[in-house]
């Protein structure tokens, strides 16, 4: 069973039993959080928008229909709406009109699928490399902050980041070659 079929079964199960939504949440949390964090630049606000997006998704899972795009694309659309609401609310609180935020635009299904593929590749990295990539790019922490959290030197964190990015490049090039098996990334 491929990932699309597996995801389709998870969605159908969540439609029948909302408790099953947790599996979809686990699979897509990083994607939705990174989307919000990249646009907001504030961890707390990104967490709030991510929470709201998943709350809305759970509330509306019964309305989800397969239309040739991944489930993650549906979640990103909900997150985009939650971001829009967030900016509108923030603008009202400050007495300003809603901002024309350049980070908030329509995202194509192709771009969403590329992002989803990248997140799947990051999940295949060794745990410490994956953590460095998540902290560096999704959480936008500095090398120094990561070193403190992981109790490593800044040089060690830079090396882990380099290896992780090198492994991601290798996975990306394997994915582009038709008929190639994408083996596990090296640590």
Sine and cosine of phi, psi and omega as CSV:
sin_phi,cos_phi,sin_psi,cos_psi,sin_omega,cos_omega
0.00,0.00,0.78,-0.62,0.00,-1.00
-0.99,0.12,0.11,-0.99,-0.08,-1.00
-0.90,0.44,-0.57,0.82,0.00,-1.00
-0.91,0.42,-0.73,0.69,0.03,-1.00
-0.89,0.45,-0.65,0.76,0.01,-1.00
-0.89,0.45,-0.68,0.74,0.01,-1.00
-0.92,0.40,-0.62,0.78,0.03,-1.00
-0.87,0.50,-0.67,0.74,0.04,-1.00
-0.90,0.43,-0.64,0.77,0.03,-1.00
-0.90,0.44,-0.65,0.76,0.01,-1.00
-0.90,0.43,-0.72,0.70,0.01,-1.00
-0.88,0.47,-0.64,0.77,0.03,-1.00
-0.90,0.43,-0.65,0.76,0.00,-1.00
-0.92,0.38,-0.51,0.86,0.05,-1.00
-0.91,0.41,-0.60,0.80,-0.02,-1.00
-0.99,0.14,-0.57,0.82,-0.04,-1.00
-0.66,-0.75,0.97,-0.24,-0.05,-1.00
-0.83,0.56,-0.38,0.92,0.04,-1.00
-0.89,0.46,-0.44,0.90,0.00,-1.00
-0.97,0.26,-0.17,0.99,0.02,-1.00
-0.89,0.45,-0.42,0.91,-0.02,-1.00
-0.82,0.57,-0.59,0.81,0.01,-1.00
-0.91,0.42,-0.64,0.77,0.04,-1.00
-0.93,0.38,-0.63,0.77,0.06,-1.00
-0.85,0.53,-0.76,0.65,-0.01,-1.00
-0.86,0.50,-0.66,0.75,-0.02,-1.00
-0.92,0.39,-0.55,0.83,-0.18,-0.98
-0.92,-0.40,0.01,1.00,-0.04,-1.00
-0.84,0.55,-0.76,0.65,-0.06,-1.00
-0.87,0.50,-0.64,0.77,0.00,-1.00
-0.88,0.47,-0.77,0.64,-0.06,-1.00
-0.94,0.35,-0.67,0.74,0.01,-1.00
-0.89,0.45,-0.70,0.71,0.00,-1.00
-0.89,0.46,-0.64,0.77,0.04,-1.00
-0.86,0.52,-0.74,0.67,-0.02,-1.00
-0.94,0.34,-0.69,0.73,-0.04,-1.00
-0.89,0.45,-0.63,0.77,0.00,-1.00
-0.89,0.45,-0.59,0.81,-0.06,-1.00
-1.00,0.08,-0.44,0.90,-0.07,-1.00
-0.99,-0.14,-0.58,0.82,-0.02,-1.00
0.94,0.34,0.26,0.97,-0.03,-1.00
-0.67,-0.74,0.87,-0.49,-0.09,-1.00
-0.87,0.50,-0.71,0.71,-0.04,-1.00
-0.89,0.45,-0.72,0.69,0.02,-1.00
-0.91,0.42,-0.63,0.78,0.02,-1.00
-0.89,0.45,-0.64,0.77,0.04,-1.00
-0.90,0.43,-0.66,0.75,0.02,-1.00
-0.89,0.45,-0.71,0.70,-0.01,-1.00
-0.92,0.40,-0.64,0.77,0.03,-1.00
-0.88,0.47,-0.70,0.72,0.02,-1.00
-0.87,0.49,-0.72,0.70,0.00,-1.00
-0.89,0.45,-0.65,0.76,0.00,-1.00
-0.88,0.48,-0.70,0.71,0.00,-1.00
-0.94,0.33,-0.55,0.83,0.07,-1.00
-0.88,0.48,-0.73,0.69,0.03,-1.00
-0.89,0.45,-0.65,0.76,0.00,-1.00
-0.89,0.46,-0.70,0.71,0.02,-1.00
-0.89,0.46,-0.68,0.73,0.00,-1.00
-0.89,0.45,-0.49,0.87,-0.10,-1.00
-0.92,-0.39,0.23,0.97,-0.04,-1.00
-0.85,0.53,-0.54,0.84,0.01,-1.00
-0.90,0.44,-0.37,0.93,0.00,-1.00
-1.00,-0.01,-0.14,0.99,-0.05,-1.00
-0.93,0.36,0.72,-0.69,0.07,-1.00
-0.78,-0.63,0.63,-0.77,0.06,-1.00
-0.95,0.30,0.83,-0.56,-0.01,-1.00
-0.72,-0.69,0.51,0.86,0.05,-1.00
1.00,0.05,0.06,1.00,0.08,-1.00
-0.86,-0.51,0.45,-0.90,-0.04,-1.00
-0.90,0.43,0.39,-0.92,0.06,-1.00
-0.85,0.53,-0.58,0.81,0.03,-1.00
-0.85,0.53,-0.54,0.84,0.02,-1.00
-0.91,0.42,-0.63,0.78,0.04,-1.00
-0.90,0.44,-0.67,0.74,0.02,-1.00
-0.90,0.43,-0.64,0.77,0.02,-1.00
-0.91,0.42,-0.62,0.78,0.05,-1.00
-0.89,0.46,-0.67,0.74,0.05,-1.00
-0.90,0.43,-0.67,0.74,0.03,-1.00
-0.89,0.46,-0.63,0.78,0.03,-1.00
-0.88,0.47,-0.66,0.75,0.06,-1.00
-0.91,0.42,-0.63,0.77,0.03,-1.00
-0.91,0.42,-0.62,0.79,0.07,-1.00
-0.89,0.45,-0.70,0.72,0.02,-1.00
-0.86,0.51,-0.71,0.71,0.05,-1.00
-0.88,0.47,-0.66,0.75,0.01,-1.00
-0.87,0.49,-0.74,0.67,-0.02,-1.00
-0.91,0.41,-0.64,0.77,0.02,-1.00
-0.89,0.46,-0.71,0.70,0.01,-1.00
-0.90,0.44,-0.70,0.72,0.00,-1.00
-0.89,0.45,-0.64,0.77,0.01,-1.00
-0.91,0.41,-0.65,0.76,0.02,-1.00
-0.90,0.44,-0.65,0.76,0.00,-1.00
-0.89,0.45,-0.54,0.84,-0.01,-1.00
-1.00,-0.02,-0.05,1.00,0.01,-1.00
0.97,0.24,0.36,0.93,0.00,-1.00
-0.94,-0.35,0.42,-0.91,0.15,-0.99
-0.93,0.38,0.34,-0.94,-0.01,-1.00
-0.85,0.53,0.73,-0.68,-0.03,-1.00
-0.95,0.31,0.48,-0.87,0.18,-0.98
-1.00,0.01,1.00,0.05,-0.08,-1.00
-0.99,0.16,0.85,-0.53,-0.03,-1.00
-0.93,0.38,-0.35,0.94,0.02,-1.00
-0.98,0.19,-0.15,0.99,-0.04,-1.00
-0.94,-0.35,0.99,-0.15,0.04,-1.00
-0.61,-0.79,0.10,-1.00,0.05,-1.00
-0.92,0.38,0.71,-0.71,0.02,-1.00
-0.95,-0.30,0.77,-0.63,-0.05,-1.00
-0.95,0.30,0.44,-0.90,0.07,-1.00
-0.85,0.52,-0.55,0.84,0.02,-1.00
-0.91,0.42,-0.68,0.73,0.01,-1.00
-0.91,0.42,-0.64,0.77,0.03,-1.00
-0.90,0.44,-0.68,0.74,0.02,-1.00
-0.90,0.43,-0.63,0.77,0.04,-1.00
-0.88,0.47,-0.67,0.74,0.03,-1.00
-0.90,0.44,-0.68,0.73,0.01,-1.00
-0.88,0.47,-0.66,0.75,0.04,-1.00
-0.89,0.46,-0.66,0.75,0.03,-1.00
-0.88,0.47,-0.69,0.72,0.02,-1.00
-0.89,0.45,-0.61,0.79,0.06,-1.00
-0.91,0.42,-0.61,0.79,0.03,-1.00
-0.93,0.37,-0.64,0.77,0.04,-1.00
-0.88,0.47,-0.62,0.79,0.03,-1.00
-0.89,0.46,-0.36,0.93,-0.02,-1.00
-1.00,0.05,-0.13,0.99,0.02,-1.00
-0.95,0.33,0.40,-0.92,0.14,-0.99
-0.84,0.54,0.51,-0.86,-0.17,-0.99
-0.79,0.61,-0.73,0.68,-0.07,-1.00
-0.94,0.35,-0.59,0.81,0.06,-1.00
-0.92,0.40,-0.68,0.73,0.02,-1.00
-0.86,0.50,-0.69,0.72,-0.01,-1.00
-0.89,0.45,-0.67,0.74,0.02,-1.00
-0.89,0.46,-0.70,0.71,0.00,-1.00
-0.90,0.44,-0.69,0.72,0.00,-1.00
-0.89,0.46,-0.71,0.71,-0.03,-1.00
-0.93,0.37,-0.63,0.78,-0.09,-1.00
-0.96,0.28,-0.70,0.71,-0.15,-0.99
-0.97,-0.24,-0.60,0.80,0.02,-1.00
-0.99,0.13,-0.69,0.73,-0.03,-1.00
-1.00,-0.03,-0.17,0.99,0.04,-1.00
0.82,0.57,0.68,0.73,0.07,-1.00
-1.00,0.09,0.43,-0.90,0.06,-1.00
-0.98,0.20,0.26,-0.96,0.07,-1.00
-0.85,0.53,-0.67,0.74,0.00,-1.00
-0.87,0.48,-0.71,0.70,0.01,-1.00
-0.89,0.46,-0.67,0.74,0.01,-1.00
-0.90,0.44,-0.69,0.72,0.00,-1.00
-0.85,0.52,-0.66,0.75,0.01,-1.00
-0.91,0.41,-0.70,0.72,-0.02,-1.00
-0.90,0.43,-0.70,0.71,-0.06,-1.00
-1.00,0.08,-0.10,1.00,-0.03,-1.00
0.84,0.55,0.76,0.65,0.04,-1.00
-0.77,-0.64,0.25,-0.97,0.08,-1.00
-0.96,0.26,0.35,-0.94,0.05,-1.00
-0.88,0.47,-0.60,0.80,0.04,-1.00
-0.88,0.47,-0.64,0.77,0.02,-1.00
-0.92,0.40,-0.63,0.78,0.02,-1.00
-0.91,0.41,-0.67,0.74,0.04,-1.00
-0.87,0.49,-0.66,0.75,0.01,-1.00
-0.91,0.41,-0.67,0.74,0.05,-1.00
-0.88,0.47,-0.67,0.74,0.03,-1.00
-0.89,0.45,-0.69,0.72,0.01,-1.00
-0.87,0.49,-0.73,0.68,0.00,-1.00
-0.89,0.46,-0.67,0.74,0.00,-1.00
-0.89,0.46,-0.72,0.69,0.01,-1.00
-0.91,0.42,-0.60,0.80,0.05,-1.00
-0.90,0.44,-0.67,0.74,0.05,-1.00
-0.90,0.43,-0.63,0.78,0.04,-1.00
-0.91,0.42,-0.65,0.76,0.07,-1.00
-0.87,0.49,-0.68,0.73,0.01,-1.00
-0.89,0.45,-0.69,0.72,0.03,-1.00
-0.90,0.45,-0.64,0.77,0.01,-1.00
-0.90,0.43,-0.69,0.73,-0.01,-1.00
-0.93,0.36,-0.56,0.83,0.06,-1.00
-0.92,0.40,-0.61,0.80,-0.03,-1.00
-0.91,0.40,-0.54,0.84,-0.04,-1.00
-0.97,0.23,-0.36,0.93,-0.01,-1.00
-1.00,0.08,0.90,-0.43,-0.02,-1.00
-0.90,0.44,0.65,-0.76,0.08,-1.00
0.99,0.14,-0.02,1.00,-0.01,-1.00
-1.00,0.05,0.62,-0.78,0.08,-1.00
-1.00,0.09,0.77,-0.64,0.00,-1.00
-1.00,-0.01,1.00,-0.05,-0.02,-1.00
-0.94,0.34,0.05,-1.00,-0.02,-1.00
-0.95,0.30,0.48,-0.88,0.03,-1.00
-0.97,0.26,0.53,-0.85,0.02,-1.00
-1.00,0.07,0.48,-0.88,0.02,-1.00
-0.99,-0.12,0.00,0.00,0.00,0.00
